[in-house]
Amino acid sequence: MSTQVIVYILTVLAAVVIVLTRLRLGKDHGGAGRFQVGRRLLDVHTTAGVGALVVWVLSSSRTRALRWAAPPPASSRWPCGGSSSWQGC
C-alpha cells in the first residue's frame, strides 16, 4: 500500500472521528459515557478538529504540488551518483 493511499485513509478517518464525536457528545441524554459535556466545550473541540483537518489537507496538497514541481534529485542529473565531476566514475 502506498504512502499516498494511507494519507487519504487517515484523512477520511479523522473527519469521521470529528463527526462521530460531535454526534455522540452532542446528545442531551443517552449519549456516550456518564458525563454531560457543555455545548461550548463541544463547539471548541469541533472547531479545533475541523481547523486541524483543514490545515492537514492544505499542507498535504501543497507538499504534493511542490513535490510535483520540484526538479529531479541530483543523483538523476549527474551520471556519477550526485558528483558533478567525471573523475569519480
Secondary structure in CASP SS format (residue, H / E / C, confidence):
PFRMAT SS
TARGET T0000
AUTHOR 0000-0000-0000
METHOD secondary structure of the structure
MODEL  1
M C 1.00
S C 1.00
T H 1.00
Q H 1.00
V H 1.00
I H 1.00
V H 1.00
Y H 1.00
I H 1.00
L H 1.00
T H 1.00
V H 1.00
L H 1.00
A H 1.00
A H 1.00
V H 1.00
V H 1.00
I H 1.00
V H 1.00
L H 1.00
T H 1.00
R H 1.00
L H 1.00
R H 1.00
L H 1.00
G C 1.00
K C 1.00
D C 1.00
H C 1.00
G C 1.00
G C 1.00
A C 1.00
G C 1.00
R C 1.00
F C 1.00
Q C 1.00
V C 1.00
G C 1.00
R H 1.00
R H 1.00
L H 1.00
L H 1.00
D H 1.00
V H 1.00
H H 1.00
T H 1.00
T H 1.00
A H 1.00
G H 1.00
V H 1.00
G H 1.00
A H 1.00
L H 1.00
V H 1.00
V H 1.00
W H 1.00
V H 1.00
L H 1.00
S H 1.00
S H 1.00
S H 1.00
R H 1.00
T H 1.00
R H 1.00
A H 1.00
L H 1.00
R H 1.00
W H 1.00
A H 1.00
A C 1.00
P C 1.00
P C 1.00
P C 1.00
A H 1.00
S H 1.00
S H 1.00
R H 1.00
W C 1.00
P C 1.00
C E 1.00
G C 1.00
G C 1.00
S E 1.00
S C 1.00
S C 1.00
W H 1.00
Q H 1.00
G H 1.00
C C 1.00
END
